[in-house]
Amino acid sequence: MLAGILAGPVLFSTLAWGYTETRRLCVTHTQFIDESLPSSFDSYRLALIGGLHLKKIGTFEKRIQHILAENRPDILLVAGNIKPSHGADNQVVHGLLNEFLAPLQFPDGILAVRGYHDRKHFWDQIPEGAGYRLLSNSHFAIQRRQDCLAFVGIQSPHASHLDRGQNQLRESLRNCPPASYRIWLGQSPDMLRIAQGFPLNLIVAVDNLHHQIRIPGYGVCEGTAKFRRHGNAAGCRKIISFSISHQVLAQGESHCDSSCGRRLSLSI
């Protein structure tokens, strides 16, 4: 009898906590230092978001808009999962995405890649005049004087089909400027499996932990052997703001594990 009485409040508390977690925002500021970055792009600022799952433009979405505007990045990278579900109407979600992005201005624009939620030809139906560009087995180059920064994206949102992903990445890089600094935007950190052996300088990826439960002081209950989820902030939705610099690190400073070399994966 007592167990039955307690089960209701426990279940309600768990559901309430889970909902709160999906509405919690974390902003992470990171500086990635690489001597090979062209000097024209020193201190270049990027913002990376993913897992918007747009159903409406409400208070939560406006908080994200405010954070993005406040950080003033040079470019916005949208790492997929715009749709709230596979069956959501494509045109409705594109309308919401346009409404969400309309007040935001970034000097070098907005780039996006597919997420596993964005099926049913979602990215094949981009409205005319949309303020964002899809990277799908393609690249986008930004030229500053003699220097070039190239963003790369493929059609596959994850690395479940390794050969297919490698063929798509090869196609994306085919006409990429040879001397460019290359940044690969992906939906999932498991893209690192595809990237091995390719001429890439930086990899940025998102892994949204929507609808997972975080225990205070412990983190997210669920994890995988490949990508561990660390810390109390793991259950929230994050916005990563980071800059790239060509300055040499001062002695005693560090920016990533020594095994990563010039390749960094930032997972949300």
N, C-alpha and C positions, 0 to 999 in steps of 0.2 A: 504493500500500500504506500509506504513512504517513498519507495523508489519511483512509483508512478506519479506521486505528487511532485517530486523533484525533477522528473524528466522534462516536464513542460517548460519550467523556467530555464533549465540548462539548454534545451533546444532553442528557445527564443533568444537567449543570450548569445549562443553560437551564431545564429543567423544574423542578429544585429551587429555582432562584431565583424562578421564576414562582409556585410554591406558597408560598414564604416571603412574597412580596409580598401574596398574598391573605390572609395571617394577620397582617399588620402593621397596627397601629392608630395613627392620628394624631388628636390632639385639637386643634382650633383654637378659640381664644377670641376673639370679636369683639365690639366695642361699636359699635352703630349709634345715632347721635345725630340726633334730629329734633325741631325746635321744635314741630311740630304734634302730637306725642304727648301725650295727656291726662296731666295731672300725677298722677292716681291710679295710672298704670301706669309711672311713672318707675322705671328700673332693673329693669324686668320681664325675667325670665330665661327663655330658650327653649333647648331642646336639639333638634337636628335630626340624624336618622340615616336611612339608607336602604340598600337592597341587602343585607338580612340573609341572604337565601337559606337559610332555616332547614332543616337536615337533622337536627339534634340540638341539645341544650343541653349543650355540652361546655365545655372550658376556655376556648376562644376566646370563646364567647357569654357566659360568666361574667365574662370580662375586660370586655366591653362593659357588662354589668350594673353592675360595680363602678365604672366610669368615670361612668356616668349617675348612680348614687347619690351618688358623691363630689361631682359638680358641682351637685346640688340645684336643678335648674331649676324654674320655676313650671309649665311644661307641656312635654310631650314631643311632638314632631312626627315622624311616621314617614312617609317619602316613598316608599312603595311597594317593589316587588320583594321581597316576603316569601318567595315560593315559590322553591325552588332550580331549578325547571324548569317549563315549561308543563304537563307531564303529572303533576306531583306531586299526591298525593291532598290535596284541599282540607281535609278534616276533620283529617287528620294534621297538616298545617301549621298550621291554626288551634289545634290542641292544643299544638303547640310554641310558637306565639306567645303563648298564654295562660301557658304555663309560664315563658317568658322574661320576660314583663311582671309576673307575679304578685308577685315580691318588691319591685317598684319602686312608689313612691308619689310622685305629683306633685299639688300643690294644685289645679290646674285641669285635671287629667286627661291623656288621651292622644288625639291626633287622628291620623288616617291618610288617605292618598290612594292610589289605584291606581298600580301600576307595570306596565310592559309585560310582566313575567313573570307577573303576577297575573291570568291569564285563566281560562277555563273556570268562570266564575261564582264565583270564589274569594270575593269580597267580598259576594256574595249569600247566602253561607252562614255568616254570623257567628253563633257559638254564643250562646245565651241567657245573659245575665249576663256577657258579655265586657267586659273593662275598658277598651275602646277604642271610639272613635266614628269612623265613616267619613264623610269629606266627599266627597260625590258630587253635583255640581251643587247644593250647599247651603253653608250657613255655620253657624258656631257662635259665639255672642256671649257675652262675659264682661262683666258689669256691676260696676263699682266706683263707689259713690255715683252721681254724675250722668254718669260717663264710661263709655265702652263700647269694648271691643277685640273685633274680629270676625275670625275665621279663615275663609277661603274655600277651597273645593276643587272641582274639576270631575271629570267621569267620564273624560275622555281623559287618558292618561298623558303625551302629547307633542303637539307642534303640527303633526303631519303633515297633519291635516285642519283647516285654519285656520278656515274658516267654522263648522264644527261646534264647535270649541273656543270661538270667540267667542260662539256661541249658548248654550253651556253656562255660560260665565262670566256672561253676561247674566242667565241664570236664577238662578245662585248669588247674585247681588247684588240680585235683585228685591225681596226683603223684608228686606234688610239694614238695620239701624238707620242712618238718614241721617247722623247725626253721629259715627258710629263710626270708629275708626282701623282700617283694613282691611289684613290680612296674607293674602297668597295663598300657599298651600302647593302646590308642584308636584313632580312626579317628575323633570322635566328642565328645564335652564335655557332650552331653546328655547321655553318657555312665554312668554318675553318677547315673542315675535312676536304671540301672542294678546293680550297685555295692553295693547298700545298703545291709548291713548284711554280706558281704563277708570279709574274713580276708585279707585285702589289706592295705599296708602302704602308698602307693603313687599312684596317678592316673595322667598320663600326656596325653593330648589330643590336637588335632589340629582342628580348624574350619576355613578353608581357605575362605577369603572373596573376591575371584576372581570376577572380573567384577562388583564390586559395586562402587558407587561414594562417595567420601569423600569431604565434604565441609570444607575448612580451618577454624579452630577455632571452628568447631562444631563436626565433625566426620562423620561416615557413616550414610546415610539417613535412611537405613533400619535397623530394629532391631527386636528382639523378646522379649516376656515377660520373657522367661526362661533365656536367655543369652544376657545381654545387651552388646553393643559394646562401649567401652570408648575411648575417646581421639583422637587426630589428627592422630595417627599412625594406627588407626583401619582399614583403607582402603588398606594398603599395605600388601605385603607378608612379614612374619616375620620368623626369625630363632631364636629359643630360646636356649640359652646356660645356663645351670644351674648346680650347684654342690650341693651335699648332704653332710651334716655334722652332727656328733652326738654331737657337742658341745652344751652346754646349752646357751640360749640367755642371754645376759647381760641385766640388768634392763633398761627398757626404749626402748629396741629394739623390733621390731615385724617383722614377716615374712609372715603372712597371717591373715585373719579375724579369730577371736577366735572361731567362730562356725565351722571352718573346722577341728579342732583337728589335727590329724596326716595325714589328707588326703588333698592333694592339686591338683587342676586341673589347668593346664596352657593352656590357649586357644590362638591360633594364629588367 
